[in-house]
C-alpha cells in the first residue's frame, strides 16, 4: 500500500507544480490590461511604473513580515517593521491613485519576487539577517532610481508627485539598509 502512495503523491506534486508555471505572472497580467486600456502612450509608461512599484512594495512588506519571524538581530527586526509599515501605507496610497486612473495593479507578487521570498524563507538567524540586509540594499537602490526617474520624467502629474513624495522615504530606507548591511558584515 505504501508504494502506491509515493507515486500518487509525486503525480499530485508534479501536476500542481506544472499548473503553477502555466499561470500568468501577476505583473504581466496587469501590464497587459493596462496596454489594452491605455495603449503604448505616455500613460502606459506611468502605468508600467505603477505596476513595478506595487510589486516592489508588496515584496518589501512580505520580506519584512518574514524578517519579523526569521531574523535574529533586533536591528533587522526594527528595520523590517518599518518596511511593513511604510511600504504597506505606500501600497494603499498607490492603489487608490491607480484606481482613480484606471490603472490595473498586480494583486500578488510577480513570479520573480515570489521566488525571492521563497528562497529567503528557507533561512533563519544570522544567515537570514545577512541575506535580507543585502536584498534590502539592492532593492532600495533600484527603487530610488525608479522613483527618481518617475518624479522627474513621469507624464502623469499625480503619479509624478506621489513618486516625488515617496522618494525621500526610500532614500532613508536605503541609508538604513546600508547601515544594517555594514553592521552585519
C-alpha positions in Angstrom: 0.0 0.0 0.0 2.8 2.4 0.9 4.4 2.0 -2.5 1.2 3.1 -4.2 1.0 6.4 -2.2 4.5 7.6 -3.1 3.9 7.6 -6.9 0.5 9.1 -6.3 1.9 11.9 -4.2 4.6 12.5 -6.8 2.0 12.8 -9.6 -0.1 15.3 -7.5 3.0 17.4 -6.7 4.2 17.5 -10.3 0.7 18.4 -11.6 0.5 21.2 -9.1 3.9 22.4 -10.0 3.2 22.4 -13.7 -0.1 24.2 -13.2 1.6 27.0 -11.3 4.1 27.5 -14.1 1.3 27.7 -16.6 -0.4 30.6 -14.7 0.5 34.0 -16.0 2.7 36.3 -13.9 0.7 38.9 -12.0 2.7 41.9 -13.2 2.5 40.6 -16.8 -1.3 40.4 -16.5 -1.5 43.9 -15.0 0.8 45.3 -17.8 -1.3 43.6 -20.5 -4.6 45.0 -19.1 -3.0 48.5 -19.0 -1.8 48.2 -22.6 -5.3 47.3 -23.7 -6.8 50.2 -21.8 -4.0 52.8 -22.3 -2.1 51.7 -25.3 1.6 52.5 -25.8 1.1 56.1 -24.6 2.8 58.2 -22.0 0.1 57.0 -19.7 1.2 53.5 -20.4 4.8 54.3 -19.2 3.3 55.7 -16.0 1.2 52.6 -15.6 4.3 50.4 -16.0 6.0 52.4 -13.2 2.9 51.9 -11.0 2.8 48.1 -11.7 6.5 47.8 -10.8 6.1 50.0 -7.7 3.2 47.9 -6.5 5.1 44.7 -7.0 8.1 46.1 -5.3 6.1 47.4 -2.4 4.4 44.0 -1.9 7.8 42.4 -1.9 9.1 44.8 0.8 6.0 44.1 3.0 6.3 40.3 2.6 10.0 40.2 3.2 9.5 42.5 6.2 6.9 40.1 7.7 9.3 37.2 7.0 12.1 39.1 8.8 10.0 39.7 11.8 9.8 35.9 12.1 13.2 34.7 10.9 15.7 37.4 11.8 17.9 37.2 14.9 19.1 40.8 15.0 16.8 43.3 16.8 18.1 46.0 14.4 17.0 43.9 11.4 13.6 43.3 13.0 13.1 47.0 13.7 14.0 47.8 10.1 11.6 45.1 8.9 8.8 46.6 10.9 9.4 49.9 9.3 9.3 48.3 5.8 6.0 46.6 6.6 4.5 49.9 7.9 5.9 52.3 5.3 5.5 50.1 2.2 2.1 48.9 3.4 1.0 52.6 3.6 2.6 53.4 0.3 0.8 50.4 -1.3 -2.6 51.7 -0.1 -1.8 55.2 -1.5 -0.7 53.8 -4.8 -3.8 51.5 -5.1 -6.1 54.5 -4.6 -4.2 56.6 -7.1 -4.2 53.8 -9.7 -7.9 53.1 -9.2 -8.7 56.7 -9.9 -6.7 56.5 -13.2 -8.0 53.1 -14.3 -4.6 51.5 -13.9 -4.5 47.8 -13.1 -2.1 46.7 -10.4 -0.9 43.2 -9.5 -2.7 41.7 -6.5 0.0 39.1 -5.8 3.8 39.1 -6.1 5.4 38.6 -9.5 6.9 35.1 -10.0 10.4 36.7 -9.7 9.6 38.4 -6.4 7.8 35.3 -5.1 10.9 33.3 -5.7 12.9 35.8 -3.6 10.5 35.4 -0.8 10.5 31.6 -1.1 14.3 31.4 -1.2 14.8 33.7 1.8 12.1 31.8 3.8 14.5 28.9 3.9 17.0 30.9 6.0 16.9 31.9 9.7 19.2 33.6 12.2 22.4 35.3 11.2 22.3 33.8 7.7 18.8 35.3 7.2 19.9 38.7 8.6 22.8 39.0 6.1 20.8 37.9 3.1 17.9 40.1 4.0 20.1 43.1 4.6 21.8 42.6 1.2 18.5 42.3 -0.6 17.2 45.5 1.0 20.3 47.4 -0.1 20.0 46.1 -3.7 16.2 46.6 -3.8 16.2 50.1 -2.4 18.9 51.2 -4.8 16.6 50.1 -7.7 13.6 51.7 -6.0 15.4 55.1 -5.5 16.4 55.1 -9.2 12.9 54.2 -10.5 11.1 56.7 -8.2 13.6 59.5 -9.0 13.1 58.9 -12.7 9.3 58.9 -12.4 9.4 62.0 -10.2 11.5 63.9 -12.8 10.2 62.5 -16.1 6.8 61.0 -15.4 3.9 62.2 -17.5 1.0 61.8 -15.1 1.2 64.7 -12.6 -0.3 62.8 -9.7 1.9 59.7 -10.1 4.9 62.0 -10.6 4.0 63.9 -7.4 3.5 60.6 -5.5 6.9 59.3 -6.6 8.5 62.6 -5.6 6.8 62.5 -2.2 7.8 58.8 -1.7 11.4 59.3 -2.8 12.8 60.7 0.5 11.3 57.8 2.4 13.0 55.3 0.0 16.3 57.2 0.3 16.1 56.9 4.1 15.3 53.2 3.8 18.4 52.8 1.6 20.6 54.5 4.2 19.2 52.3 6.9 19.6 49.2 4.8 23.2 50.1 4.0 23.9 50.6 7.7 22.3 47.3 8.6 24.3 45.6 5.9 27.6 47.1 7.1 26.9 46.1 10.7 26.2 42.5 9.8 29.4 42.0 7.8 
